[in-house]
Amino acid sequence: MYPKRSLGQYFLKCRWVISTLIKTAEVSQKDTVLEIGPGTGILTRELAKTAGKVIAVEKDEYLAANLTQRFKKDGVKNIEIIKGDILKKLSEITTNYKLQTNSYKVVANIPYYLTARLIRLLLECEPRPERIVLTVQKEVARRITAKPPHANLLTLSVQVYGTPQIIKDVPADCFYPKPQVDSAIISISDISDGFFQKNKISMENFFEILRLGFSQKRKMLLGVLGKKLGKQKIAAAFAATGINPKARPQELSLEQWAKLISSI
């Protein structure tokens, strides 16, 4: 099997990475596991040994057909290969397979280019998985788990839904072909929309203001928001929440964002 760079394919080789992914996700027979980009099927096969069912979504038509044929030949009955783009098929899959939060997990070695969009989609789509365990670029893993004053849009977009944790770094040698960067195994647990309910703010409003705030992250947040939403209105919100008017967006915690947005 020859990896296609156009699809961001870097096939997993190291067995210890596979066992760490599965152990971290705490996969059991009660679980349906969604895998994105199964590639050669090395992780898929091991997932099938511990999960009740594995749904593997592969965009590469050749790989999807090859995996289907191989697992059928080997008599593996709890794996289903779906050919398609996960960004377009997730909602259909969660509906058709009647996935439930308490028994649905995502475990995958995903293409790097998918990372931000895929994680956001998984966190926003109902039902949300109980846990997400992925291999991602090491630098992206650091961004996802960052704290103020080093937060960014990706940081807050993930942490508003769950608790991300870097489990272990993965050297480039564990993939074929060898990428130019190292990776990391990241886990996202405690996934819910409780933040929005607790703070009585809508997801749409939260992300709209968040994106606006980070559109000029080197500038003071008060000025950036003031230009679009009204200077007096934003100044009053900062005063009401006690947030430093000189603060930049990356310096605010989730709790401060919630207070600010609720006051606007």
Secondary structure, DSSP 4 states (H G I P E B T S, - for coil): ----GGGT--EE--HHHHHHHHHHHT--TT-EEEEE--TTSHHHHHHHHHSSEEEEEE--HHHHHHHHHHHHHTT--SEEEEES-HHHHHHHHHHHTT--GGGEEEEEE--GGGHHHHHHHHHHSSSPPSEEEEEEEHHHHHHHT--TTS--HHHHHHHTT-EEEEEEEE-GGGEESPPSS-EEEEEEES--SHHHHHHT--HHHHHHHHHHHHTTTTS-HHHHHHHHH-HHHHHHHHHHHT--TT--GGG--HHHHHHHHHH-
